[in-house]
C-alpha cells in the first residue's frame, strides 16, 4: 500500500511537471519527506494527505488500491433479472468505448470537485452557483452533467424493470459514468440524472450504485441508505431551486392555492416529473399533505396533452442505446480519422 501510494504521488507530481523540491515548497514539506513518500519509506498524516490531494488536483480514489472490477459487482446483484444484466453489458461496452474514444482523441473530461457537504440543500445551491446557473431552470441536464465529468448513456430497460439509473466510477481512470433508463418519461429521466450527479459529486468513491423507482417516493426512500435520500433532496433542489419557485408563485400565479393546471405549468417550467414537483411543493408547505396525496393519485398526462399538446421533449429511438452528444461527436471525429471503428449500434 505504502509503495503504491508513493508511486501515485510521483505520477501525479510528474503530471503537473513539478520537481520534488517544487512540490515540497508548495505544500510546506521538505523535499526529503516527499522523496521518502514516493519511494514508500514514509506515509503522510491525514492532514498532509488532504494537502497533497488538493494540490495535486486528484481525487482520493487515485491514491487508493483498485477494487475488483466494477461490473463484476453489478452483475453479481441477485435483484437484477437476466434482461437487466443484458442492458448492463451494453452499458459496460459503452463505458469501454467512451474511454477508448477519449484516449484516441486526447480529450478527457475533467472531474468536478469532490464534495464533503453535509447538507443536500447547500450542495445544490453551491453547485448551481459554481456552474453559473443562478436560479434559472436546467434546460439540458444530460449535457450539463456530462461536460462537468459525468459521462451519460440512456438505455431502454425492459418495461417491468424498476431500475431508474446506474452510477459507476473508475478510480484509475478518474472517469464517472451514469446509465439512465430511457423507458421512463423524459422528465423522470432528468431528475434521475440530477440524482446520479449527486452520487458523482459526493459518493463516487463508495462503489457502484443502482437506483430504482423508490428514489422518487418520499415514504420509500427512508428504507434505503441515507446517501439515497441526500441525493434525492439534492436533485429536487438542483432542478427546482426554492427561490425561483417562490418568485414565480408570488409574481405570476399570485395565489396561495395551486390548481392542477398551475402545478403542471410549474413542472413543465422546471422540467421535472409530477411526483418530484409535488414533493417539492409539499416540503415547502405550498400544498398540504392531503392535497399531495390526492394529486399524486392523478395521471396528469391526459390533462397535460389537452393543455399543451404534449408531455415533454421528443426522444430518439428508445429501442437502441442513446449515447450522449459528446460521445457521438468524439466517435465521428475518430471514424473520420480512421483511427477506430465504433459499433453501428451507436
N, C-alpha and C positions, 0 to 999 in steps of 0.2 A: 504493500500500500504506500509506504513512505517513498520507495523508489519510483513508483508510478506517478505519485503526486509531484515529485521533483521534476520528472521528465515533462509533465504537462505544464508546470510553471515555466520551464525553459522554452517549451514550444510557444506558449502564449507570449513570453517576452520577445522571442525572435520574430513572432508575427507582427509585433509593433516596431521592430527594428531597434530595440533597446539593448544596450550592453548591461552586464550585471551591475556595473557602477551606476549607470543612469537609473536603473530600476531601484536600486538601493537608496539613492538620494531622493528619488520621487516619493518613496513610501516611508522614509525615515528609518532605514535599517542599514546595517553595514554590508558592504559587498561580500565580505567573508560569510556572513549569515545567509545571504542569497545563494552563494556558491554551495554552501553546505545543504541548503534545502534542495537545490537542483540535483545534487549527487546522492541524495537520500540519507544524509547523515543527521539532518535536523528536521523537526516538524514545527510548523508555526503555531502560535497560540491562536485561539479562536478570533481574537481581536485583529491579529496580524493577518489571519486568513481572510477576514472581511475586507481589510485594506487592500490586500493583493487582488482579490476577486474584483473589487470595484475598479482598481486602477488598470488591471489587465483587460477590462471590458469583457469578462467571461461570466457565464452562469456557474453556480456551484457544481452543477452536474458535469461540467467539463473536467473537473478535477477528481471526480469520483470514478470508481470501478464501473465497468459496463455490467448491466444486469443481463439475465437471459433474454434471448430475442423477444422484442416487444410483441410480435404477432403470435408467438408461441403461447404467451399468456392469454391472449384474446381467444385463440382457437381452443384453448382448454376450458373456456367458460361453459359450464353444463347448461346454463339457461338459454344458450343460443341454439337455434334449430340448424339443421343442415343447410337450408336455403339461406339463412342469415350468414352462416360461415362462408358460403359461396360469395356473397356480396363483400365480405371482409377480405376475401382473396383478391377481388377486384381492387379494393382499396389498397391492399398491400402492393399490388403491381403498380398502382398509380403513384404511391409513395416512392417506389424504386425508380420509376420512370422520371418523376419530377426531380429527384436528387441527381439523376444522370444528366438531365437537361441543364440543371444549374451548374454542374461540373463542366460540361462541354462548353457552355456559353460563358462561364466565369461570372455568372450573375446570381450570386447567393443573396437571399434575403437576410437583412439584419434583424436580430431578435429585439422585441420590445423589452424594456427593463422588467426584471422580476419584482413583483410587488410583495411587501410584507404588511400591507394594510390589514387592520383588524375589523374594519367596517366596510361592508359592500357598498353602502351609500356614498361614503367618502371616496372609495376607489373609483366608482362610476363617475363621480364628479371630477376627480383628479384626472382620470383618463380622458374624459371629454375635453378638459382644458388642455391636456398635453397634445391631443390630436387637433385642437383648434376648432372643435365643433360648437363650443359655447352651449346654447340651449336649443339649437336647431335640430330637427329630426335627422336620423341617419337614413340617407336616401339609398345607399347601396352597402349594406353591412358586409356582404360577401367580399367585395373588392377592398373594402376598408380594412377588414381584419387581415386580409392576405398581404397587403402592402406593408402591414406592420408585423409581419413574421409568421402568421398562422395560415399556412397553405390549406386550401379548401378543395373539396370534391363533393358533389352531390350524386347520390346513387339511389335508385328506386328499390327499396326493400319490398319483400312480399307484403301483400295487403294486411295480413294478420299480424305482422311484426309490430312490436311496441318500441323498438329501438328508434330514438329520435336523432342521436348523434354519437360519434365515437371520437375521442381525442387520443392522439399518440405523440410521443416526443422521443427523438433520437438524440441522446446526450452527446455522443461522439461527433455527430454532425451539427449539433445545435439547431436542429430542424424540427418544427412542430407542424402537425397535420390535423385537420378536422374533417371528418366524414359526416355529412348531413343527409338524413333520409328524405329524398325528394318526393316520396309518396304522400307526405303531408302537405298542407297548404303552404303557399309561399310565405305568408305572414308568420306561421308557426316555425317555418324553417329559419326565418330571420331571428326570432327570439332564441331558437336553439343555437344559432351562430354566435349570438351575444353571450349565451351561457357557456359555450365552448371557449370563447375568447377569455372569459374569466378563468377557466381552468388553465389556459395558456399563461395568463398573467401571473397567477398565484400558485397553481398546483402542478406545474409542468414537471417537477422533479419527483412527483409521487407515483409515477407509473401511468399506464393507460386508463382511460375512463370510458365506460359505456353508459350513456344516458337513455332513459326511457320516458314514456309519456307521463309518468308520475311527477316529473320535474315541473309540470305545468299545474299541478293540483296542490294547493296550499295544505290541505288536510293529509296528503300522502307524503309530501317531501320531507316531513319531520321524521319519517321512518328510515331515512337514509343518512349517510354520513353528513356531518354538518357542512362539509365543503359544498354539498349539492344545494343546500338552502342558501349559502353565501353566494354561489354562482347565480342562482335564480333571482335573488334580490338585486344583485349587480345587474343582471340582464334587464330587469324591469326598469331600474333607474337609468341605465345606459340608453335604453330605447325610448323611454318616456320620462324625460327629466321633469321633476315635480314643478320647478319654477315655470317651465313653459306651459305645462298643463294648467296651472293656476292662471297664468296670463291669458290663455285662450278662453277659459271659462269666465273670467272676470270681464274681458274686453269684448268678447264676441257672443258667447252664449247667454251671459247675464242672467243666469237662473240658478237657484240652489237645488232644483230638481231636474235631473237629466233624463230626457226621454230616450227611447231606444234609438231613434234616428240620430240623435246627437252623439250617443255613445259609439254608434257605427262610424259617424263622421270622425270622431277622435281616434278610433283605432286605425282608420284609413290614413289619417294625417300622420300618425307616428309609425305606421307600417307594422303593426303587431296584430296578433290574433285576438279574438274576442275574450278568451279566458284571461289572457295577460292584461288586457285593458281593464276588465272588471276587477281583477286582483289589485291593480294599482289604485283604482278609484275607491275600492273598499279600504285599503290601507291608509289612504289619505282622508278617509271618512267623508268622501263625496257621495258615495252610495252606502246604504246601510247593509248589514249582513243579510237581512231578509230580501232586500232588493237584489243583492248579489246572487243569492240562492235562486230567486225566481228568474232573473235574467239569464243565469247560467244554464237554465233548462231549455232556453230557446235556441233554435237554429237560425242565426241571423242571415244566412246566405241568400235565402229567397227574398227577404226584405231588402238586403243589400243590392241584389240584382235589380230589383224594381226601382230602387233609388238611384243607383249609379251605373247600372248596366254591366256589372261585373264585380268580382270579389278580389281582384289583385292583378299583378303583372302576369303576362303570359310566360310559359316555360318552354324550354326546348323539349325534345322527345324524351320523356321520362323512362323509356324502356332501356336507354343506354346510360352509362356513366356520364355525368355532366362535369367535365373538368373546368377549372377556373379560367378566366380570361387570360391571366398571366401564363398559365400552363400552355394554353393554345398559342400564345404569342411566341413563347420560347420554342415550342415544337415546330412552328412554321419556320422560324429562323434556322433551326438545326436541320430540318429537311431541305431547305433551300441550299444550305452549305454542304449537303450530302454527308453530314458527319454521323448521322444515325437514322434509323427508321423507327417511327413511332407506330404503335398498333393502330390499325384503321378504326378500331372501336372508338377512338378519340376524335 
